[in-house]
Amino acid sequence: MKKLMLFFAGVFMLGIAAVNAQQVDTTGTKTQTPSATQQPSATQPSATQSDQYIQKDYEMVKSTDVPSSLRTTLKGSEYTGWESGSVYRNKSNNGYMVRVGSGDQTKNYYFDKGGKRIQDPGSSRP
């Protein structure tokens, strides 16, 4: 009989230990309400798909390092101000992209490695 009482006391203690082991401490965690989540505002700059494409595939080139074939093409009136703009070289096919203007007036022009103007390579992407 004594052994039976010790057995039940042991099972009782194990049961209490198992119940206490399953308690979750929530004092250190913070819960956010849906209204507290931050929504992107209109003042935060967001990278456009074109900008992401540039950062991934192109590297910036100094205007003094632009090849002569591209310089000849850029002498056209359509590209005035390219010297103060940005010139990027495509890492994979050695093509070039020239950004002229600033803000909403920015235009991107794409050229092959020989300086001939081509269609925007990013426009065929989904």
MOPAC internal coordinates of N, CA, C and O (Angstrom, degrees):
PM7 1SCF
backbone

  N    0.0000 0     0.00 0     0.00 0    0    0    0
  C    1.4279 1     0.00 0     0.00 0    1    0    0
  C    1.5253 1   111.33 1     0.00 0    2    1    0
  O    1.2310 1   120.93 1   142.11 1    3    2    1
  N    1.3294 1   115.82 1   -37.89 1    3    2    1
  C    1.4451 1   120.37 1   179.43 1    5    3    2
  C    1.5312 1   110.11 1   -63.82 1    6    5    3
  O    1.2310 1   120.46 1   140.85 1    7    6    5
  N    1.3068 1   116.73 1   -39.15 1    7    6    5
  C    1.4564 1   121.31 1   179.30 1    9    7    6
  C    1.5261 1   110.61 1   -65.37 1   10    9    7
  O    1.2310 1   120.12 1   141.75 1   11   10    9
  N    1.3066 1   117.37 1   -38.25 1   11   10    9
  C    1.4580 1   121.89 1   179.55 1   13   11   10
  C    1.5292 1   110.48 1   -65.16 1   14   13   11
  O    1.2310 1   120.00 1   138.83 1   15   14   13
  N    1.3257 1   117.60 1   -41.17 1   15   14   13
  C    1.4626 1   121.31 1   178.43 1   17   15   14
  C    1.5308 1   110.85 1   -66.04 1   18   17   15
  O    1.2310 1   119.69 1   140.04 1   19   18   17
  N    1.3342 1   118.20 1   -39.96 1   19   18   17
  C    1.4633 1   121.70 1   177.23 1   21   19   18
  C    1.5316 1   110.57 1   -65.97 1   22   21   19
  O    1.2310 1   120.61 1   142.03 1   23   22   21
  N    1.3151 1   116.44 1   -37.97 1   23   22   21
  C    1.4573 1   120.92 1   177.95 1   25   23   22
  C    1.5298 1   110.37 1   -61.51 1   26   25   23
  O    1.2310 1   119.73 1   130.63 1   27   26   25
  N    1.3398 1   118.12 1   -49.37 1   27   26   25
  C    1.4626 1   121.57 1   179.86 1   29   27   26
  C    1.5381 1   111.58 1   -65.56 1   30   29   27
  O    1.2310 1   120.11 1   144.76 1   31   30   29
  N    1.3086 1   117.40 1   -35.24 1   31   30   29
  C    1.4631 1   120.53 1   177.77 1   33   31   30
  C    1.5312 1   110.05 1   -66.21 1   34   33   31
  O    1.2310 1   120.28 1   140.55 1   35   34   33
  N    1.3314 1   117.06 1   -39.45 1   35   34   33
  C    1.4648 1   121.60 1   177.89 1   37   35   34
  C    1.5210 1   112.00 1   -65.94 1   38   37   35
  O    1.2310 1   120.76 1   137.16 1   39   38   37
  N    1.3416 1   116.16 1   -42.84 1   39   38   37
  C    1.4669 1   120.58 1   177.90 1   41   39   38
  C    1.5248 1   109.59 1   -64.03 1   42   41   39
  O    1.2310 1   120.44 1   139.20 1   43   42   41
  N    1.3251 1   116.77 1   -40.80 1   43   42   41
  C    1.4601 1   121.15 1   178.76 1   45   43   42
  C    1.5294 1   110.49 1   -61.15 1   46   45   43
  O    1.2310 1   119.70 1   135.59 1   47   46   45
  N    1.3184 1   118.17 1   -44.41 1   47   46   45
  C    1.4661 1   122.26 1   179.67 1   49   47   46
  C    1.5291 1   111.19 1   -65.51 1   50   49   47
  O    1.2310 1   119.93 1   138.71 1   51   50   49
  N    1.3055 1   117.74 1   -41.29 1   51   50   49
  C    1.4649 1   120.98 1   177.26 1   53   51   50
  C    1.5281 1   110.81 1   -64.38 1   54   53   51
  O    1.2310 1   120.58 1   141.73 1   55   54   53
  N    1.3130 1   116.50 1   -38.27 1   55   54   53
  C    1.4653 1   120.73 1   177.74 1   57   55   54
  C    1.5161 1   111.71 1   -62.90 1   58   57   55
  O    1.2310 1   120.43 1   137.06 1   59   58   57
  N    1.3265 1   116.79 1   -42.94 1   59   58   57
  C    1.4665 1   120.74 1   178.58 1   61   59   58
  C    1.5288 1   110.04 1   -65.65 1   62   61   59
  O    1.2310 1   120.07 1   138.79 1   63   62   61
  N    1.3172 1   117.46 1   -41.21 1   63   62   61
  C    1.4689 1   120.82 1   179.31 1   65   63   62
  C    1.5272 1   110.82 1   -63.67 1   66   65   63
  O    1.2310 1   120.22 1   140.74 1   67   66   65
  N    1.3189 1   117.18 1   -39.26 1   67   66   65
  C    1.4605 1   120.78 1   179.62 1   69   67   66
  C    1.5233 1   111.22 1   -67.29 1   70   69   67
  O    1.2310 1   119.87 1   140.90 1   71   70   69
  N    1.3184 1   117.85 1   -39.10 1   71   70   69
  C    1.4648 1   121.41 1   179.02 1   73   71   70
  C    1.5241 1   110.12 1   -66.03 1   74   73   71
  O    1.2310 1   119.97 1   137.21 1   75   74   73
  N    1.3204 1   117.67 1   -42.79 1   75   74   73
  C    1.4632 1   120.96 1   179.66 1   77   75   74
  C    1.5260 1   111.75 1   -68.22 1   78   77   75
  O    1.2310 1   119.60 1   150.09 1   79   78   77
  N    1.3037 1   118.38 1   -29.91 1   79   78   77
  C    1.4563 1   121.68 1  -179.55 1   81   79   78
  C    1.5210 1   111.56 1   -70.64 1   82   81   79
  O    1.2310 1   119.76 1   160.39 1   83   82   81
  N    1.3164 1   118.06 1   -19.61 1   83   82   81
  C    1.4544 1   121.12 1  -177.68 1   85   83   82
  C    1.5158 1   113.20 1   -92.19 1   86   85   83
  O    1.2310 1   119.71 1   175.61 1   87   86   85
  N    1.3089 1   118.17 1    -4.39 1   87   86   85
  C    1.4549 1   119.56 1   179.44 1   89   87   86
  C    1.5258 1   109.48 1   -72.63 1   90   89   87
  O    1.2310 1   120.80 1   -41.07 1   91   90   89
  N    1.3278 1   116.07 1   138.93 1   91   90   89
  C    1.4539 1   122.01 1  -178.95 1   93   91   90
  C    1.5192 1   108.61 1  -103.96 1   94   93   91
  O    1.2310 1   120.99 1   -49.78 1   95   94   93
  N    1.3191 1   115.72 1   130.22 1   95   94   93
  C    1.4567 1   120.83 1   178.54 1   97   95   94
  C    1.5267 1   108.50 1   -85.06 1   98   97   95
  O    1.2310 1   120.50 1   -67.52 1   99   98   97
  N    1.3239 1   116.65 1   112.48 1   99   98   97
  C    1.4633 1   121.06 1  -179.03 1  101   99   98
  C    1.5175 1   112.44 1  -106.15 1  102  101   99
  O    1.2310 1   119.82 1  -170.90 1  103  102  101
  N    1.3098 1   117.95 1     9.10 1  103  102  101
  C    1.4603 1   119.72 1  -177.33 1  105  103  102
  C    1.5221 1   111.67 1   -71.30 1  106  105  103
  O    1.2310 1   119.31 1   151.92 1  107  106  105
  N    1.3231 1   118.93 1   -28.08 1  107  106  105
  C    1.4602 1   121.56 1  -177.52 1  109  107  106
  C    1.5165 1   113.87 1   -90.65 1  110  109  107
  O    1.2310 1   119.54 1   170.01 1  111  110  109
  N    1.3120 1   118.48 1    -9.99 1  111  110  109
  C    1.4609 1   119.92 1  -177.84 1  113  111  110
  C    1.5151 1   110.69 1   -97.78 1  114  113  111
  O    1.2310 1   121.29 1   -33.10 1  115  114  113
  N    1.3107 1   115.13 1   146.90 1  115  114  113
  C    1.4568 1   120.99 1   177.44 1  117  115  114
  C    1.5214 1   108.20 1  -110.83 1  118  117  115
  O    1.2310 1   120.99 1   -42.37 1  119  118  117
  N    1.2857 1   115.71 1   137.63 1  119  118  117
  C    1.4596 1   119.51 1   176.13 1  121  119  118
  C    1.5125 1   108.44 1  -104.07 1  122  121  119
  O    1.2310 1   121.04 1   -42.14 1  123  122  121
  N    1.3262 1   115.62 1   137.86 1  123  122  121
  C    1.4537 1   120.61 1   178.05 1  125  123  122
  C    1.5081 1   109.38 1  -102.32 1  126  125  123
  O    1.2310 1   121.53 1   -44.85 1  127  126  125
  N    1.2816 1   114.68 1   135.15 1  127  126  125
  C    1.4526 1   119.10 1   174.45 1  129  127  126
  C    1.5215 1   108.08 1   -83.98 1  130  129  127
  O    1.2310 1   119.69 1   -26.08 1  131  130  129
  N    1.3192 1   118.19 1   153.92 1  131  130  129
  C    1.4667 1   119.58 1  -179.33 1  133  131  130
  C    1.5202 1   113.27 1   -57.10 1  134  133  131
  O    1.2310 1   119.77 1   149.63 1  135  134  133
  N    1.3156 1   118.04 1   -30.37 1  135  134  133
  C    1.4637 1   119.95 1   179.98 1  137  135  134
  C    1.5224 1   111.76 1   -74.86 1  138  137  135
  O    1.2310 1   120.20 1   161.80 1  139  138  137
  N    1.3305 1   117.23 1   -18.20 1  139  138  137
  C    1.4544 1   120.32 1  -178.27 1  141  139  138
  C    1.5248 1   112.32 1   -86.88 1  142  141  139
  O    1.2310 1   119.72 1   169.34 1  143  142  141
  N    1.3121 1   118.14 1   -10.66 1  143  142  141
  C    1.4554 1   119.38 1   179.69 1  145  143  142
  C    1.5091 1   109.43 1   -71.21 1  146  145  143
  O    1.2310 1   121.31 1   -35.90 1  147  146  145
  N    1.3171 1   115.09 1   144.10 1  147  146  145
  C    1.4571 1   119.70 1  -176.25 1  149  147  146
  C    1.5204 1   109.96 1   -84.69 1  150  149  147
  O    1.2310 1   120.81 1   -52.35 1  151  150  149
  N    1.2974 1   116.06 1   127.65 1  151  150  149
  C    1.4506 1   122.53 1   176.28 1  153  151  150
  C    1.5227 1   107.91 1   -96.26 1  154  153  151
  O    1.2310 1   119.54 1   -37.31 1  155  154  153
  N    1.3364 1   118.49 1   142.69 1  155  154  153
  C    1.4589 1   118.83 1   177.69 1  157  155  154
  C    1.5187 1   110.10 1   -64.70 1  158  157  155
  O    1.2310 1   121.15 1   -46.58 1  159  158  157
  N    1.3049 1   115.41 1   133.42 1  159  158  157
  C    1.4583 1   119.26 1  -178.52 1  161  159  158
  C    1.5148 1   110.44 1   -95.38 1  162  161  159
  O    1.2310 1   121.01 1   -13.74 1  163  162  161
  N    1.3007 1   115.67 1   166.26 1  163  162  161
  C    1.4559 1   120.90 1  -178.70 1  165  163  162
  C    1.5202 1   111.32 1   -70.20 1  166  165  163
  O    1.2310 1   119.91 1   160.98 1  167  166  165
  N    1.3326 1   117.77 1   -19.02 1  167  166  165
  C    1.4577 1   120.18 1  -178.55 1  169  167  166
  C    1.5185 1   112.37 1   -85.37 1  170  169  167
  O    1.2310 1   119.84 1   166.50 1  171  170  169
  N    1.3192 1   117.91 1   -13.50 1  171  170  169
  C    1.4499 1   120.04 1   179.04 1  173  171  170
  C    1.5220 1   109.12 1   -77.85 1  174  173  171
  O    1.2310 1   120.02 1   -49.10 1  175  174  173
  N    1.3457 1   117.56 1   130.90 1  175  174  173
  C    1.4543 1   118.81 1   179.12 1  177  175  174
  C    1.5200 1   109.94 1   -71.86 1  178  177  175
  O    1.2310 1   120.84 1   -40.98 1  179  178  177
  N    1.2938 1   116.00 1   139.02 1  179  178  177
  C    1.4533 1   120.10 1   176.39 1  181  179  178
  C    1.5165 1   108.24 1  -123.94 1  182  181  179
  O    1.2310 1   121.16 1   -40.52 1  183  182  181
  N    1.3080 1   115.38 1   139.48 1  183  182  181
  C    1.4554 1   120.04 1  -179.99 1  185  183  182
  C    1.5170 1   109.29 1   -76.24 1  186  185  183
  O    1.2310 1   120.76 1   -51.69 1  187  186  185
  N    1.3004 1   116.15 1   128.31 1  187  186  185
  C    1.4537 1   119.64 1   178.12 1  189  187  186
  C    1.5147 1   108.85 1   -77.24 1  190  189  187
  O    1.2310 1   120.85 1   -11.77 1  191  190  189
  N    1.3209 1   115.98 1   168.23 1  191  190  189
  C    1.4572 1   119.72 1   179.06 1  193  191  190
  C    1.5203 1   109.70 1   -61.84 1  194  193  191
  O    1.2310 1   120.16 1   143.61 1  195  194  193
  N    1.3194 1   117.29 1   -36.39 1  195  194  193
  C    1.4561 1   121.45 1   178.73 1  197  195  194
  C    1.5225 1   110.77 1   -64.03 1  198  197  195
  O    1.2310 1   120.09 1   136.93 1  199  198  197
  N    1.3535 1   117.44 1   -43.07 1  199  198  197
  C    1.4533 1   120.82 1   179.35 1  201  199  198
  C    1.5226 1   111.39 1   -64.80 1  202  201  199
  O    1.2310 1   120.12 1   140.65 1  203  202  201
  N    1.3190 1   117.37 1   -39.35 1  203  202  201
  C    1.4597 1   120.59 1   178.02 1  205  203  202
  C    1.5214 1   110.05 1   -64.88 1  206  205  203
  O    1.2310 1   120.36 1   141.73 1  207  206  205
  N    1.3173 1   116.91 1   -38.27 1  207  206  205
  C    1.4569 1   121.95 1   178.70 1  209  207  206
  C    1.5204 1   109.64 1   -63.51 1  210  209  207
  O    1.2310 1   120.40 1   138.04 1  211  210  209
  N    1.3381 1   116.83 1   -41.96 1  211  210  209
  C    1.4619 1   121.54 1  -179.72 1  213  211  210
  C    1.5181 1   110.19 1   -63.72 1  214  213  211
  O    1.2310 1   120.06 1   132.51 1  215  214  213
  N    1.3096 1   117.49 1   -47.49 1  215  214  213
  C    1.4519 1   121.15 1  -177.21 1  217  215  214
  C    1.5156 1   111.50 1   -62.41 1  218  217  215
  O    1.2310 1   120.37 1   146.88 1  219  218  217
  N    1.3128 1   116.89 1   -33.12 1  219  218  217
  C    1.4545 1   120.84 1  -175.37 1  221  219  218
  C    1.5263 1   112.21 1   -79.70 1  222  221  219
  O    1.2310 1   120.00 1   134.69 1  223  222  221
  N    1.3308 1   117.60 1   -45.31 1  223  222  221
  C    1.4569 1   121.17 1  -169.85 1  225  223  222
  C    1.5237 1   115.20 1  -104.75 1  226  225  223
  O    1.2310 1   119.65 1   166.93 1  227  226  225
  N    1.3147 1   118.27 1   -13.07 1  227  226  225
  C    1.4539 1   120.92 1  -172.81 1  229  227  226
  C    1.5209 1   111.77 1  -120.49 1  230  229  227
  O    1.2310 1   121.69 1   -26.16 1  231  230  229
  N    1.3453 1   114.38 1   153.84 1  231  230  229
  C    1.4554 1   120.74 1   172.58 1  233  231  230
  C    1.5250 1   108.35 1  -125.86 1  234  233  231
  O    1.2310 1   120.58 1   -34.73 1  235  234  233
  N    1.3132 1   116.49 1   145.27 1  235  234  233
  C    1.4567 1   121.34 1  -175.80 1  237  235  234
  C    1.5250 1   110.61 1   -71.94 1  238  237  235
  O    1.2310 1   121.21 1   -36.88 1  239  238  237
  N    1.3382 1   115.28 1   143.12 1  239  238  237
  C    1.4599 1   122.15 1   179.94 1  241  239  238
  C    1.5274 1   107.53 1  -125.77 1  242  241  239
  O    1.2310 1   120.24 1   -39.06 1  243  242  241
  N    1.3186 1   117.15 1   140.94 1  243  242  241
  C    1.4630 1   120.61 1   175.57 1  245  243  242
  C    1.5260 1   108.70 1   -69.02 1  246  245  243
  O    1.2310 1   120.72 1   -32.81 1  247  246  245
  N    1.3243 1   116.23 1   147.19 1  247  246  245
  C    1.4658 1   119.24 1  -179.25 1  249  247  246
  C    1.5271 1   111.13 1   -63.78 1  250  249  247
  O    1.2310 1   119.89 1   156.61 1  251  250  249
  N    1.3256 1   117.81 1   -23.39 1  251  250  249
  C    1.4657 1   120.71 1   177.63 1  253  251  250
  C    1.5215 1   111.94 1   -75.12 1  254  253  251
  O    1.2310 1   120.00 1   161.11 1  255  254  253
  N    1.3391 1   117.60 1   -18.89 1  255  254  253
  C    1.4626 1   121.69 1  -178.81 1  257  255  254
  C    1.5266 1   113.25 1   -95.81 1  258  257  255
  O    1.2310 1   120.14 1  -173.15 1  259  258  257
  N    1.3276 1   117.34 1     6.85 1  259  258  257
  C    1.4668 1   121.14 1  -179.69 1  261  259  258
  C    1.5261 1   108.21 1   -71.93 1  262  261  259
  O    1.2310 1   119.25 1   -46.34 1  263  262  261
  N    1.3475 1   119.04 1   133.66 1  263  262  261
  C    1.4609 1   121.05 1  -179.52 1  265  263  262
  C    1.5333 1   111.97 1   -63.67 1  266  265  263
  O    1.2310 1   121.02 1   -25.15 1  267  266  265
  N    1.3239 1   115.66 1   154.85 1  267  266  265
  C    1.4651 1   120.90 1  -175.41 1  269  267  266
  C    1.5250 1   112.38 1   -63.05 1  270  269  267
  O    1.2310 1   119.67 1   145.93 1  271  270  269
  N    1.3283 1   118.24 1   -34.07 1  271  270  269
  C    1.4685 1   120.21 1   179.33 1  273  271  270
  C    1.5291 1   110.93 1   -63.02 1  274  273  271
  O    1.2310 1   120.13 1   141.31 1  275  274  273
  N    1.3081 1   117.36 1   -38.69 1  275  274  273
  C    1.4632 1   121.13 1   178.16 1  277  275  274
  C    1.5289 1   110.41 1   -74.41 1  278  277  275
  O    1.2310 1   120.26 1   143.86 1  279  278  277
  N    1.3304 1   117.10 1   -36.14 1  279  278  277
  C    1.4665 1   120.46 1   177.22 1  281  279  278
  C    1.5266 1   110.76 1   -60.21 1  282  281  279
  O    1.2310 1   120.48 1   139.73 1  283  282  281
  N    1.3177 1   116.68 1   -40.27 1  283  282  281
  C    1.4625 1   121.02 1   179.08 1  285  283  282
  C    1.5212 1   110.34 1   -61.80 1  286  285  283
  O    1.2310 1   120.21 1   136.06 1  287  286  285
  N    1.3219 1   117.20 1   -43.94 1  287  286  285
  C    1.4639 1   121.28 1   178.68 1  289  287  286
  C    1.5213 1   110.88 1   -64.67 1  290  289  287
  O    1.2310 1   120.32 1   140.81 1  291  290  289
  N    1.3173 1   116.99 1   -39.19 1  291  290  289
  C    1.4649 1   121.49 1  -176.28 1  293  291  290
  C    1.5285 1   113.49 1   -73.82 1  294  293  291
  O    1.2310 1   120.04 1   174.88 1  295  294  293
  N    1.3317 1   117.53 1    -5.12 1  295  294  293
  C    1.4645 1   120.37 1   176.58 1  297  295  294
  C    1.5225 1   111.45 1   -73.02 1  298  297  295
  O    1.2310 1   119.95 1   167.64 1  299  298  297
  N    1.3347 1   117.70 1   -12.36 1  299  298  297
  C    1.4625 1   121.46 1   179.79 1  301  299  298
  C    1.5207 1   111.73 1   -64.30 1  302  301  299
  O    1.2310 1   120.92 1   -25.83 1  303  302  301
  N    1.3380 1   115.85 1   154.17 1  303  302  301
  C    1.4691 1   120.85 1  -176.59 1  305  303  302
  C    1.5268 1   112.46 1   -65.39 1  306  305  303
  O    1.2310 1   120.42 1   157.21 1  307  306  305
  N    1.3186 1   116.81 1   -22.79 1  307  306  305
  C    1.4687 1   120.78 1  -179.94 1  309  307  306
  C    1.5287 1   111.97 1   -65.97 1  310  309  307
  O    1.2310 1   120.63 1   154.16 1  311  310  309
  N    1.3321 1   116.40 1   -25.84 1  311  310  309
  C    1.4617 1   121.00 1  -173.64 1  313  311  310
  C    1.5278 1   112.81 1  -108.17 1  314  313  311
  O    1.2310 1   119.78 1  -158.61 1  315  314  313
  N    1.3226 1   118.03 1    21.39 1  315  314  313
  C    1.4671 1   119.55 1  -179.18 1  317  315  314
  C    1.5256 1   110.01 1   -59.66 1  318  317  315
  O    1.2310 1   121.53 1   -42.98 1  319  318  317
  N    1.3169 1   114.67 1   137.02 1  319  318  317
  C    1.4575 1   120.95 1  -179.67 1  321  319  318
  C    1.5160 1   113.57 1    91.69 1  322  321  319
  O    1.2310 1   119.88 1  -172.75 1  323  322  321
  N    1.3189 1   117.83 1     7.25 1  323  322  321
  C    1.4628 1   119.42 1  -177.65 1  325  323  322
  C    1.5218 1   111.55 1   -66.78 1  326  325  323
  O    1.2310 1   120.25 1   153.43 1  327  326  325
  N    1.3381 1   117.13 1   -26.57 1  327  326  325
  C    1.4644 1   120.06 1  -179.71 1  329  327  326
  C    1.5276 1   111.35 1   -62.23 1  330  329  327
  O    1.2310 1   120.52 1   145.98 1  331  330  329
  N    1.3257 1   116.62 1   -34.02 1  331  330  329
  C    1.4651 1   119.87 1   179.37 1  333  331  330
  C    1.5256 1   111.70 1   -91.50 1  334  333  331
  O    1.2310 1   120.39 1   175.08 1  335  334  333
  N    1.3220 1   116.87 1    -4.92 1  335  334  333
  C    1.4599 1   121.37 1   177.73 1  337  335  334
  C    1.5187 1   110.89 1   -84.71 1  338  337  335
  O    1.2310 1   120.84 1    21.61 1  339  338  337
  N    1.3102 1   115.99 1  -158.39 1  339  338  337
  C    1.4648 1   121.74 1  -179.43 1  341  339  338
  C    1.5171 1   109.54 1  -118.55 1  342  341  339
  O    1.2310 1   120.90 1   -41.09 1  343  342  341
  N    1.3234 1   115.88 1   138.91 1  343  342  341
  C    1.4592 1   121.82 1   177.57 1  345  343  342
  C    1.5219 1   107.42 1  -118.73 1  346  345  343
  O    1.2310 1   120.69 1   -49.33 1  347  346  345
  N    1.3353 1   116.28 1   130.67 1  347  346  345
  C    1.4611 1   122.23 1   179.97 1  349  347  346
  C    1.5164 1   109.41 1  -123.58 1  350  349  347
  O    1.2310 1   120.55 1   -35.46 1  351  350  349
  N    1.3410 1   116.56 1   144.54 1  351  350  349
  C    1.4613 1   122.00 1   176.31 1  353  351  350
  C    1.5157 1   108.61 1  -110.12 1  354  353  351
  O    1.2310 1   120.78 1   -47.07 1  355  354  353
  N    1.3304 1   116.11 1   132.93 1  355  354  353
  C    1.4560 1   121.55 1   178.15 1  357  355  354
  C    1.5221 1   108.33 1   -71.90 1  358  357  355
  O    1.2310 1   120.21 1   -50.81 1  359  358  357
  N    1.3121 1   117.21 1   129.19 1  359  358  357
  C    1.4629 1   121.96 1  -177.38 1  361  359  358
  C    1.5214 1   112.62 1   -69.93 1  362  361  359
  O    1.2310 1   120.06 1   151.18 1  363  362  361
  N    1.3296 1   117.49 1   -28.82 1  363  362  361
  C    1.4582 1   119.38 1  -173.74 1  365  363  362
  C    1.5249 1   113.54 1   -91.42 1  366  365  363
  O    1.2310 1   119.36 1   141.69 1  367  366  365
  N    1.3461 1   118.83 1   -38.31 1  367  366  365
  C    1.4639 1   118.64 1  -175.17 1  369  367  366
  C    1.5236 1   113.28 1  -121.76 1  370  369  367
  O    1.2310 1   119.92 1  -171.54 1  371  370  369
  N    1.3235 1   117.76 1     8.46 1  371  370  369
  C    1.4594 1   123.70 1   179.30 1  373  371  370
  C    1.5195 1   113.71 1    59.60 1  374  373  371
  O    1.2310 1   119.96 1  -158.49 1  375  374  373
  N    1.3268 1   117.68 1    21.51 1  375  374  373
  C    1.4564 1   121.35 1   172.38 1  377  375  374
  C    1.5226 1   109.09 1   -76.70 1  378  377  375
  O    1.2310 1   120.75 1    -5.30 1  379  378  377
  N    1.3196 1   116.17 1   174.70 1  379  378  377
  C    1.4607 1   120.41 1  -177.15 1  381  379  378
  C    1.5174 1   111.10 1  -130.26 1  382  381  379
  O    1.2310 1   121.24 1   -27.59 1  383  382  381
  N    1.3281 1   115.23 1   152.41 1  383  382  381
  C    1.4499 1   121.99 1   171.87 1  385  383  382
  C    1.5186 1   106.88 1  -129.11 1  386  385  383
  O    1.2310 1   120.83 1   -46.37 1  387  386  385
  N    1.3285 1   116.01 1   133.63 1  387  386  385
  C    1.4558 1   121.38 1   179.47 1  389  387  386
  C    1.5214 1   107.50 1  -118.20 1  390  389  387
  O    1.2310 1   120.62 1   -52.68 1  391  390  389
  N    1.3318 1   116.42 1   127.32 1  391  390  389
  C    1.4738 1   122.17 1   176.65 1  393  391  390
  C    1.5205 1   107.39 1  -105.44 1  394  393  391
  O    1.2310 1   121.22 1   -57.41 1  395  394  393
  N    1.3272 1   115.27 1   122.59 1  395  394  393
  C    1.4589 1   121.45 1  -179.71 1  397  395  394
  C    1.5200 1   108.13 1  -119.87 1  398  397  395
  O    1.2310 1   120.31 1   -43.00 1  399  398  397
  N    1.3307 1   117.02 1   137.00 1  399  398  397
  C    1.4584 1   121.56 1   178.68 1  401  399  398
  C    1.5171 1   110.88 1    99.32 1  402  401  399
  O    1.2310 1   121.78 1     6.18 1  403  402  401
  N    1.3487 1   114.20 1  -173.82 1  403  402  401
  C    1.4600 1   119.26 1   179.11 1  405  403  402
  C    1.5165 1   109.64 1  -149.22 1  406  405  403
  O    1.2310 1   120.99 1   -23.17 1  407  406  405
  N    1.3205 1   115.72 1   156.83 1  407  406  405
  C    1.4675 1   121.53 1   178.85 1  409  407  406
  C    1.5119 1   112.05 1    63.13 1  410  409  407
  O    1.2310 1   120.84 1    47.89 1  411  410  409
  N    1.3287 1   116.00 1  -132.11 1  411  410  409
  C    1.4645 1   121.06 1  -179.39 1  413  411  410
  C    1.5199 1   112.38 1   -74.39 1  414  413  411
  O    1.2310 1   120.04 1   166.80 1  415  414  413
  N    1.3232 1   117.52 1   -13.20 1  415  414  413
  C    1.4612 1   122.13 1  -177.50 1  417  415  414
  C    1.5300 1   112.32 1   -93.49 1  418  417  415
  O    1.2310 1   119.81 1  -170.00 1  419  418  417
  N    1.3233 1   117.97 1    10.00 1  419  418  417
  C    1.4582 1   121.48 1  -178.61 1  421  419  418
  C    1.5218 1   110.61 1   -72.95 1  422  421  419
  O    1.2310 1   121.21 1   -46.08 1  423  422  421
  N    1.3390 1   115.29 1   133.92 1  423  422  421
  C    1.4660 1   121.06 1   176.51 1  425  423  422
  C    1.5198 1   108.30 1  -125.18 1  426  425  423
  O    1.2310 1   121.18 1   -38.73 1  427  426  425
  N    1.3225 1   115.35 1   141.27 1  427  426  425
  C    1.4557 1   121.80 1   177.52 1  429  427  426
  C    1.5188 1   108.93 1  -108.50 1  430  429  427
  O    1.2310 1   120.71 1   -47.99 1  431  430  429
  N    1.3343 1   116.25 1   132.01 1  431  430  429
  C    1.4559 1   122.44 1   176.37 1  433  431  430
  C    1.5239 1   107.61 1  -121.85 1  434  433  431
  O    1.2310 1   120.60 1   -42.79 1  435  434  433
  N    1.3227 1   116.47 1   137.21 1  435  434  433
  C    1.4592 1   121.85 1  -176.75 1  437  435  434
  C    1.5242 1   109.67 1  -114.97 1  438  437  435
  O    1.2310 1   121.12 1   -39.25 1  439  438  437
  N    1.3423 1   115.46 1   140.75 1  439  438  437
  C    1.4570 1   121.94 1  -177.60 1  441  439  438
  C    1.5206 1   109.30 1  -136.79 1  442  441  439
  O    1.2310 1   120.93 1   -30.03 1  443  442  441
  N    1.3387 1   115.82 1   149.97 1  443  442  441
  C    1.4633 1   118.84 1   173.93 1  445  443  442
  C    1.5251 1   108.39 1   -80.32 1  446  445  443
  O    1.2310 1   120.47 1    -0.17 1  447  446  445
  N    1.3314 1   116.71 1   179.83 1  447  446  445
  C    1.4648 1   119.33 1  -175.41 1  449  447  446
  C    1.5215 1   112.63 1   -67.66 1  450  449  447
  O    1.2310 1   120.10 1   162.63 1  451  450  449
  N    1.3441 1   117.41 1   -17.37 1  451  450  449
  C    1.4602 1   121.07 1   177.06 1  453  451  450
  C    1.5185 1   113.61 1   -88.83 1  454  453  451
  O    1.2310 1   119.74 1   178.11 1  455  454  453
  N    1.3267 1   118.10 1    -1.89 1  455  454  453
  C    1.4533 1   121.37 1   178.32 1  457  455  454
  C    1.5176 1   114.17 1    94.31 1  458  457  455
  O    1.2310 1   119.64 1  -176.90 1  459  458  457
  N    1.3319 1   118.29 1     3.10 1  459  458  457
  C    1.4651 1   121.83 1   179.55 1  461  459  458
  C    1.5306 1   108.86 1   -83.95 1  462  461  459
  O    1.2310 1   120.63 1   -45.24 1  463  462  461
  N    1.3487 1   116.40 1   134.76 1  463  462  461
  C    1.4656 1   120.59 1  -178.81 1  465  463  462
  C    1.5236 1   110.25 1   -68.85 1  466  465  463
  O    1.2310 1   121.00 1   -42.34 1  467  466  465
  N    1.3362 1   115.70 1   137.66 1  467  466  465
  C    1.4627 1   122.50 1   179.34 1  469  467  466
  C    1.5228 1   109.28 1  -128.09 1  470  469  467
  O    1.2310 1   121.12 1   -10.04 1  471  470  469
  N    1.3269 1   115.46 1   169.96 1  471  470  469
  C    1.4664 1   121.55 1   177.25 1  473  471  470
  C    1.5266 1   109.20 1   -72.16 1  474  473  471
  O    1.2310 1   120.50 1   -26.19 1  475  474  473
  N    1.3257 1   116.65 1   153.81 1  475  474  473
  C    1.4595 1   123.05 1   178.06 1  477  475  474
  C    1.5237 1   109.20 1   -56.48 1  478  477  475
  O    1.2310 1   119.49 1   -64.86 1  479  478  477
  N    1.3481 1   118.57 1   115.14 1  479  478  477
  C    1.4662 1   119.98 1  -179.28 1  481  479  478
  C    1.5212 1   112.94 1   -65.28 1  482  481  479
  O    1.2310 1   119.19 1   157.22 1  483  482  481
  N    1.3163 1   119.15 1   -22.78 1  483  482  481
  C    1.4563 1   122.72 1   179.89 1  485  483  482
  C    1.5108 1   112.92 1   -78.69 1  486  485  483
  O    1.2310 1   119.65 1   164.58 1  487  486  485
  N    1.3310 1   118.28 1   -15.42 1  487  486  485
  C    1.4644 1   120.35 1  -176.94 1  489  487  486
  C    1.5178 1   112.28 1   -72.72 1  490  489  487
  O    1.2310 1   119.90 1   159.94 1  491  490  489
  N    1.3193 1   117.79 1   -20.06 1  491  490  489
  C    1.4635 1   120.18 1   178.47 1  493  491  490
  C    1.5150 1   112.10 1   -86.25 1  494  493  491
  O    1.2310 1   120.45 1   174.07 1  495  494  493
  N    1.3445 1   116.75 1    -5.93 1  495  494  493
  C    1.4673 1   120.45 1   179.02 1  497  495  494
  C    1.5100 1   109.57 1   -79.82 1  498  497  495
  O    1.2310 1   120.18 1   -32.45 1  499  498  497
  N    1.3437 1   117.26 1   147.55 1  499  498  497
  C    1.4729 1   120.19 1   179.89 1  501  499  498
  C    1.5002 1   112.75 1   -70.27 1  502  501  499
  O    1.2310 1   120.10 1   180.00 1  503  502  501

